[in-house]
Structures are given as C-alpha cells and as structure tokens.
Amino acid sequence: MAVRPILLLFSGNCSLMLMRFDLDSPTRRRLGYGLIDQIDNFFASLPDRPVQLPAGERSFAPLNHSLPEQGEDAERVLTEICQELIAKGFHVPSANYFGLMNPTPTYIGVMAELMVAGLNPQLATVKRSQLASKIEHETVRWIGERVGWPGEFNGTFTTGGNEANFSGLALALAAKFPDFIEDGAASVSGQPVLYASEEAHHSIDKSAGLLGIGRKALRRIAVNEDIQLDTGALEKAIAADIRAGKKPFCVVATAGTTNSGAIDDLAALAEICRHHDLWLHVDGAYGGSAIFSDVHRSLLRGIELADSIAIDPHKWMAMPLAAGVVLTRHPEMLEHAFAVAAPYMPKAAEAKGVDNSRISTQWTRRMNSLKLWLTLRVHGRQAYEEHIDRQIKLADSFAKWLETSPHFELAVARKLPIVAFRLRNKSLSNDALSDAHARIVDEVTSDGQRWISETKVRGRSVLRMMVISYLTEERHLQALQEALTRAASHGSA
C-alpha cells in the first residue's frame, strides 16, 4: 500500500498534528487559480508599473523571522507573500526598466516554468526523461541551425551565461590540451593563457580561476574606437606570450558587451585564431540572440566560425530566469570535457541521443529548455524577428534624441538596443563626470518609476539605458527623456 509522505509536527500541548504535503484537489485548484489571478494582474500592470518604491520607502534590512515549527494557512501565506513581492519588489519586467539584461518574460515561458515545476522532469539521462530530453535536444538543434554551422554541432542548456562561458572555456582547454581534464594544469608544459577585451564579461575571469589556470591567465586586451577587441593589440599579446613560453589556447569574443552593446569583429578574430590554432569562444549571452533575426543577422557576421558559443535566452529572447545555452561545432569535445562514468546512471540500449549529464557541468538537470521551445511553438521565430527589430528601432530613436539634446550626447556608436551616453560638458574630469552622472541617476530613479544606470566604457563614465522589455514603447522613452532633461537642468542650475 502506498504511504503518503507526511510531516509530523507537535503543538505546544504535545497533541499530534499531521501536515500533509499532498494537498487535496480542491485545495490545489484554489491555490493555483488564486496565484494565477495575481500573476495575471501583475502582468496587466507592467506597461505602467513603477520599477520600485520611491527612495524614501525602500528598505534593505534583512528579514528576521524565526524558523516556522508549525504550518500556517496556505492560501493566506501565498496571497500575502505574492502581494508583498509585488508591492515592495524591484520589477525588472516593467516597461520602465531600462537597466541590465533582464526582460519581461513571455507569458508562455511563465506557463512552461509552472509545468516544469509541477512535472519535475530530470534531464540527466535520456532514459529517465525521454520526451523532456528530446525537447531539449530539438531546441539546441533549432539554435545551432540559426548559427549556421555547416557540419555537426551539439550543446546543452545551462543556468545562464556564467555557466555557459565556463563550459566554453572547459571545452577549449580539453581541445587544446588533451590531458588537461584528467591530469590538470600540471600536464601542460607552460602556463595556459587566453584573451578577451577589456570590456568582456567578468564571468571569464571567474571561469579562469575556477578552471585552475588562474585569473592572471586572462589577458585583457584594449578595445578600439568601436569598443571592439583591438586585433593588432591581440596579435602583439599572443606573440609576447609565445616568446615568454606561455601557451595561448583561446580567444573570447563578445557579441554584445554589458556596458555598451559592442560586438567584436568575429570574422577577424576567427582568422587570428585559425592562424595561431586557438579556440574561438563567442560570449553571445545577450547579442547572440540576433541569430534569430534575418534582418539583423549581419551584426553577427562570422559567428559561424566560432568553436563554441554562449547564448542566454533569458536576456534578449525574453525567457524567465534562468536559461543559458552553450553550443559547439566540435560535439565530441563535450563528452571529453564533461563525461564521468557512474554505475547508478546506466544508459538504456534503446535510448537515442546523448545523455545531458555527459555533456554538461550539471548532473541533476532542470528542464530549462521548455520555456523557449514552447514560446517558439506558440509565437514562432517571426515573433523574435519583430521583437529584435522593434527594440533596435526604439534604441535608435533614443540615440537620435541625444543628437538634439542640449544636455546629453551619444558616448558610443549604438549596435544593439543599449545606448551609452553622457553629459555634453567636456570640461569635467572623469571623477567629476562620474559624480554628475550618479546624481542624474539618483534623481531619475528616485521616484521609483523607472531605472537607468551609470557605468564605464574604456574607463570613462557613461549613462546607460537599454530597451529590454517587449512592452516598452515610444511613450516610455519620452517620459525617460523628460526625466533626464529635468535632472540635467537641476544639475546645471
């Protein structure tokens, strides 16, 4: 007879209480419908919802609740926490969020997450997941086909760009130093070194450290006027490392830097890698999604020459967190880098396809692919064609406004829907400019309605906005422009 899992709790008078995890059907339905209603109301509010509370109402103090010994009413707890998260949260899905690369998720993606949480498929092996693994394999195939690789390829979903970049560098080490996976850095006759631009993501530094070659093995190369990795400086760095007995093995190109949306010259870097027998990894966590656009595919000219690519669907493809992907045109390297035999995970003779546990850093695997697969099934690739084109046009509209603004100017040529701009005051030192920009950000964001940020490009302070929500319209940009103008006017008064 099946035994229901229960949690045994004792009240203060020692009377036995049974807190069953398996709620009955009427309770499940009531809780589910209630939560969906609140999420639906939240989505309906997003076109005009403030990003956060006004500055004076924000609280960053930690919660200090005691560990609950006995349960509370589920409906009340769920309702309260959902309402509190909405009322007091920081809402990156808002149309007024012009911040980092966190989008408004597609509602189909949200439904997919509910399905994954409820069905809880385990994608470590094909035998133990079956259809779920086949859906992931198909989604990887769809993405790889858009890259345009002429031969075989494979890949796997990850938790995000950090893991995807880590995996790409692990593949590079495994390919260039065949004994590295088993014997480590001691098997290499010199210090392995890799190269990325000074604007490349910090996950490359993290990965170098975690892979055992050390963060100092990463050579940060200066960028040119277009904020692209300077190919001449790269060639000099490679030559210097070779003369010093180092072992260059990889170049990391960026397709969409976080600070400004710059895209490295992928074709030129591929040629350098070919000449020096280096692995080319493209960090396309944000900009790599442009492969889904026929109109803007040229932004990524040369991406099909990469050995591996990282893409985050939870950025430009509007997926709920978290969903990253790493792909390679050297599929045999996936198993070389990640496969480990385990007797408790046998492969069924009849199972088709590679087990995800053999091509991934993870063992237990969540189904992060379903949200993208379902969104493509329901909306189609053409929806992304329109989504990408619309956001680029909105960002271009904002950049054109800067041309006539008496206060601001474009700091970096726009490639993607990220606009880096600055005050027109050329007499300010970089520290003074950074302080002035910080004051503008504080004033623009103080009422909580919208969010922008200050960052640095080539070491110089810039203001940064990006169009990341599919709900953002021209009216939201106009309101941001008015807020920026007021803030700049106050600063010059």
N, C-alpha and C positions, 0 to 999 in steps of 0.2 A: 504494500500500500504506500502511495506517495505521501511523504511528510512535508507539510508546508514549513518554509523557513520562518522562524519567529524570533523576535527579540524579547527576552524576559526582563522585565523591569519590576522593581519593588517600590511601593509607595512608602511614605513615612510610617504608616501603621503596619507595614510588612504584609499587607494584602497583595496577592499576586495579580499582576496585570499582564495581559498579552498584547503586544504591539505588533500586529502582523504587517509584514511588508507587502503581502499580496492583497491590495485593496480590492474590494468587490467592484463589479462592473458599473453600477450606478455611481459610485464614488469616483472611479476613474473617469467616467464620462463628464461628471460635473466639474471636476478639477480641470480636465483637459479643455472643455468648452470655455470655462471661465478664463483660463490663461490665454487661449487663442483670442478671445474677445479683447483682452487687454493689449496683446501684441498688435491686433488689428487697429485698435485705437491709436496706439503708438505710431504705427506706420502712417496712419491718416494724418498725424500731426507733423510729420517730418518736413514737409515743404516750408513750414514756418516756425518750427520748434527751435528755441534757443539751444545753443550747444551746451551751455552750462548755466549755473546760477550766477547772478550778479556777484561781483568780487566780495562784497561785504557779507554775503550769505554762505560763502563756501567754507567748508570745514575739512581739515586734513588730519584731525585727531583720530587715533586708532579706535576700533570697537573694543569694548571691554566686557562682553557678555561672558557669563560662566558657561561651562560645558553643560548642555541640557542633559539631565538624567532621565527625565520623562518627556514624552512627546506632547505636542500641542495640536490643536485643531489644524488639519492640513489646509483646508480652504482659507482660513484666516491667515495662516503663515504665508501661503503662496500669494494671496492678494496683497498683503502688507509689503512683502519684500519687492514684488513687482512694482507696486505704486511708489515705493521709496526709491528704487533704482531709477525709475523714470523721473521722479520729481527732483532727485538730488544727484543724478548721474551726469557724466560727461558724454555727450551724444555725438559720436563721430558719424552716425548715419544721417545727421541733419543736413539739409540742403545748404545750410550756412556754414558748414565745416569746410574750411579752405586749408586744412592743415596737412598732416602727413598722409601716407598712402593707405588710409583705412576708409573703405567705401560704405555707401548704403548697400546692404546685401540684397540680392534678389529675393523676392518672397518665396519663389520656388526653391531657392537654396535653403531658406529657413525651414521649409517643409521637409526638405531632404534631411536636414540635421535632426529634425524630430523623428523621422523614420529610422535614421541610423541609430539614434539613442535608444529607440524602442526595440528594434530588432537586434541591435548589438552584434553585427557580424564581425568575425575575427579573420583578418585577411593574411595571417601568417603563411598559410598554405592554401593551395587551390582545393585540396581535398576537404578542408574544413570550412571553406567559404563558398566555393562553387560559383554561383551566379555573381556574387559580390566581387570576387576576383576577376571574373570575366568582364564585368562592367569597368573595373579599374584598368584592365589591360586595353579595353577598347578606347577609354578616354585618353590614355597615354598615346595610343596609336593616332587618334584624331589630332592631338597636339603635335606629335612628331611629323605627321604628314604636312601640317601647316609650316613647319620649319623648312621643309623642302629637301631633306636629306635624300640622296639618290639610292642609297643602299639600306641595309638593315639598321635598326635602332631599337632601343628599349629604354625604359625608365621606370620611375616609381614615384608615388605621391609621398610628400614629406609633411612635417608640421609647419613648414614655412621656408623662407629664403635662407635663414641661417643654416638649417639642416641641409638644404639643397646645395648651398655653396660648400659646406663641409664635405658633403658626399662627392661633389665635383672634384675637389682637391684630393680626396682619398683616391678617386679613380685616376687622377693624374699621377699620383705617387706610385700606385700599383702598376700603371702602364710604363712609366719611365724607369722605375726601379723594381724589377720583378720580385726581388726578395724582401722588399720593404714590409709587406703585410705580415709575413711570418717572423722576420728577423729584426725589423725595426730600423731606425736610422743608422745603427752600427754597421748595417750591411752596405751602406753607401760610402764610397771612398772619399767623399768630400761633403761639405755642407750643402744640402739641397736648398735652393733659393727660388723664389717666384716673384712675379712682378704685377703690380696693379697701380692705377693712377692715384694721385693724392686725394682724389675725390671719391674713390671707391669705398664701398660699404665696410663698416667696422667688423662685419662677420668674417671677412677674410683674415683679419688679424687674429680673431678668436680661433678660427679654424687652424691656422698655422700653429698656434700654441697647443691646441688640443690634439693635433695630429703628431705631435712630438718633434717637429722640426724647429719650433721656437718662433715667437713673433718677430724676432730680429731677422728671420729668414725672408720676410716680406720686404721687398724693395718698393717703396712708394715713389712713383715716377711723377715728375712735374707734368702739368697739363699745358696745352697751348691756348691761344686766344679763344678758341671754340670750346674750351673746357674738355678737350679730348686728351687722352694719354698721348704725350709727345713721343712720336715714333723715333725721332732722332735721339732723344734722351734715353729711350728704351734700348736702342742699339748700343749706345755707349755703356749703359749699365750692364748689359749682358756681356759685352766684351771685357769689361773690367772684372766681372765676377769669374769669367773663364780664366783670365790671366792669374787671378788670385787662387785658383784651384777649387773654386766653388762649382756646384752642379746645378745650373739652371734647368728647371723642368716644366715650368708652367707660366703662362701669362693669363691674368684675369682681366677680361674686357668688361666694361659696364655699359649696359643698354638702358639708360635712364637713371642718372645719379639722383640720390635723395635730395641734395641741395638745390640742383638746378634743372634736372631732367636731361643732362647732356648725354650724348651717345658717342662712345669711342668709334674710331674708324675700324670697323670689324674686319673689312677686307684687307686693309693694310697690316693689321696685327696678325691676321691669319697667314699672310705671306712671310712675315718675320718668324712666326712660329714654324712654318714649313722649312724655312732656311736653316733654323737652328735646332730642328727636331724637338720642339717644345709642344706641350699640350695647351690648347686654347680653350679656356673655360669662359663662357659668357654669363655674367650675372645680369640676367634679364628679369629680375624679380618683378620690377614694375614695367619697364618699357618693352620687355619681350612679348607681352600680350598683343603688341601691334601685328604679330604674325596672323592674327585673326581678321585683319583688315586688308582687303585687296588695294584700296586707295592709298593707304599709308604704309604698305609693306616695305617701300623703298627706304624708310627710316632705318630699317634693319639690314641694309644691303651687306651681305657677307656672313650673316648669322648661320647660314647653311654650311659654312666652312668650319664651324666650331666643333671641337671634340666632345664638349659637354655644355649643357645649358641649364640654368636655373630660372624658373618662372613661378611667380606667386599668383595663382588665380584669386587669392583673397585681397589683391590690390586692384588692378585695372579691370579685372573681369567680375568684380562686384560679388565675390563669394563671401559668405560668413567665415569668420576665423575658425579654424585655421586650414589653409590648403596651399602647399607648395608642391613643386614638381622638379625633379632632376631627370634629364634625358641625356643619352649619349649615343653617338653613332658607332661606338665600339661596345656592343652589348655584352661581349664575352668578359669585359673588364668588370662588369657589375658583380658577377659571381666571384671573380678573382679577388675583388676587394672586400666583399661582404659575406660570402657564404661560409657557414660554420655547420658541421655535421652535428646532429643531436638525435639520439635514438628515440626520444619521445615525440619526434616530429617526422614520422615516416612519410614518404611520398607514395601516393597510390599509383600503381602502374597505369591505370586507366586515366589519370588526371592529365589534362593538357595545359600547357603554359608553365611559366617559371613561377615558383613559389616566391611571394614577396619577401619572405624572411631571408631569402638567399641573395636578394639584390638591394637590400635596404639596411640602414643602420638600426632599424627597429626590428623587434621580434613580434610582440603583440601589436597588431596593426588595426587602427581605426579606419573606417571606410571614408576617407576624406575626398574621394572622387565622386561620390553620388551627387553632391550638390551641383557640380559642374556638368556632369553627364545629364542630369535632369533639366538643368537650365538650357542646355543646348538642345535637348529633345523638345522642350516646350516652346522656346523662343527662336532657336536656330542661330547659325553663325551670322546671318544677316543682321540680327539684332546687335551683335557686337560691332559689326561694320558701322552701323548707325551710331552706336554708343561712342565708339572711339572718335569718329569724325565729328560728332557734335561737341564732345569735350575739347577737342583740339581747336575747334572754331570759337568756342567760348573763351578759351585761354588767349586765343589770338585777338579777340575783341578787347579783352582786358589789356593786353600788350599795346594795342592801338590807342587805348585811352591814355596810357602813360606818355605817348608821344605829344599829347596836347596838355598834359597836366603841368601846372606851374610848379608843383612841389616834388614830383617823382619822375624817375626815368628808368628805363629798362637797363638792368645790370648785365644780363647775359642773353644772347640770342635764344629765343624760345624754340624748342624742338618738340616737346611733349606738353601736356596740359599743366606744366609747372612754370610759374613766372617768378623769376628772381629780379627784384627791382630795389631802388634805393632813393634816398633824398637827393635832390639835384645839387645840394651845397657841396661844391668841390673843395672848399677851404677847410672842411672838417678833417681832423686826423681820424685814423681808423677807430681809435678808442672813443673819440667824441661821436663819431658816426654810429658806432655800436650802441652807445648810450642813448642817442637820439632815436634810433630805431626801436630800442627797448621801450622807451617812453611811448612811442606811437603804438606799439603792440599792446602795451598795457591799457592805453585809452580805447583802442579799437575793441579790445576784448573785455573791458571792464564790466559792461552791462550783460555779458554772457551770451549775447545774441549770435555772435559769430566768432571765428577763431582763425588767426593767421600766426605766423611765427617769424623770428629773426634767426638767421644762420650765417654761415660764412662760405664764400666761394673764392678760391685762390687766396684764402686768408683774409679777405676783406668782407666786412659786414654787409649783408643784404637783407631785405624783407622778402618773405617767401609766401606765395599763395599758390594753391593748385585747385583745379576743378577735379574732384574725385567722386562726388555724388551724382548719380544719374538724375536726381531731382533738381539739381542746380540749374537755374535759368538766368537769363539776362537781368531780370529784376534783382536777383540776389547779388550779382556783380555790381549793379548800380548802387545798391544800398552799401556795399563794401566800399566803393569808390567815394561815396559821400562821407562815410565814417573816416576814411583815410584822409580826406581833404580837411575835415574838421580838426582831426588830430594834428596834422601838419600845420594848420593855421594857428592853433593854440601854441604850438612849439615855437613859431616864429613871431608870435605877438610880443 
